[in-house]
């Protein structure tokens, strides 16, 4: 592919700013090595003006979290007629709003954990659901604000230290078992990785991005039938939300519930991380797609509805 003028959007002001900067800088380095004319853009309120000045041929969206992967920046890029990587406005908005995504998955017959929307005051009072259950923001990524309640006598919110301040949250039945993830590229699932957290915690922000916070087993040691089901379910989740480009589907697998019945989709990430510890580059690399090839394909796949 001939060298292109590419703007790489990163940073922003979400809770995932630092992760986005790491992803963005890795992408910038890889694309420059491929002889593209690359400009990193730390996104602020006037990003539209900056992009109008740069006039890039392609925008690589390396933002994470609110504004960057919830359809907002995608809408700006659509209005400007700039081809951009990853999913469009609708898919991005649906995937970021967890209750909406889960409703779409259930309508399509994709198994998800039992759950409901609850007011944060109800959660703090400790009466929202019989434990074990998981409390998570409706529209954050990277496990920001996620809390697991395992015991009925436990109330991790009672001391008022919970930093999450939105009025409503998603409460889901906790699915015991194994943490799995599938990379989907151009609608085709590439493989299943298992995440094993080091220490006694869960796969939270620290475990995801701290070196040594988790161990990834690629490919996951699953039966052929379970592996095939993970791939099929992930492709369906990608299709149901009308995603494009590269996505990551997160699942929990309780093998005591059955080889297939134990699989539950937790969410789909339309802007998977591109950090040194990120799962999608690892899965792609196992399939013979190195990091440079991956980001170059994403640039080639970039689109705009206009």
C-alpha positions, 0 to 999 in steps of 0.5 A: 500500500502506498504511503498515506497521510494518517492522523492517529487519534489518541489520549482524550479525556476519558478514564482510559486516557493513559491506555489510549496514549500507549495504544496510539503511540504503538500504532504511530510507530508501526505505521511510520515504519511502513513509510506512512506520513503519520501525525499523532493527535492528542484529542481535545474539544477542537479535534475537528479543527485540527483534522480540518487543518491536517486533511488526512486521507485516513484517521486511525482511531486509537481512543478508548472509553467515552467519546472515543468509542461510543459513537461520538468521534465517529459522528464527527468523522462521518460529518467531515467525510474522513475514512476511519478505522473500527466500527461506525456510529451505530455499532460503537454506540451500541457496544459501549452501552452495555445494556443495549448490547446485551439486549441485542445479543439476547434477542439474537439468542446469544447467552449473556449473564442475567442482569438488570439496571439499578440505581447506585443508591440501591447498589450501595444499600446492598439489596440489589441482587443475591450474591455473587454478582458484578456491578459495572458502569453502563458505558465504561471500558477496561473494567473501570468502576467494576466491583464484584460482590461475592458474599451476602455479608460483604458491602464494598460500597458502604464506606463511600469510597466507590469512585463511580458517580453515575446514577445508574449501573448494570448489575449482573449475575457473576459467572464462575469459571474461565476468562476468555477473549476472541479477536474478530477481524473482518467478521472472521474469528481468529482464535480464543485466548484464556486470561489467567490473572496473577494474584487474587484479583480479577481481570481489572484495569491493573491486571489488564495493563500492568506487566505481569498482571495476567498470563495469556494462554494462546490458544486457550485449552478448550475442547474442539466443540467449545472452541468452535462455539466461542468462534461462532458466538463471537462472529455472531456478536460482531454481526449483530451489532453491525461491527466492522474492522477488528473487535474483541469479544469477552466471554466467561466459561463455566464448564460445570454448566456444560461444554457449550451452555457454560459460555456467556458473552460479557461484552464486545469491544469495538476499539480493542487495545493496541498496547504491549499486553493487549489481547487482539495483537497477541491473537493476530500474531498467533495467526501469522499477522504481526502488529505492523500487518494488523494496523496496516490492514486496519488502515486499508479497511478504514471507511466512512458512510459518505 
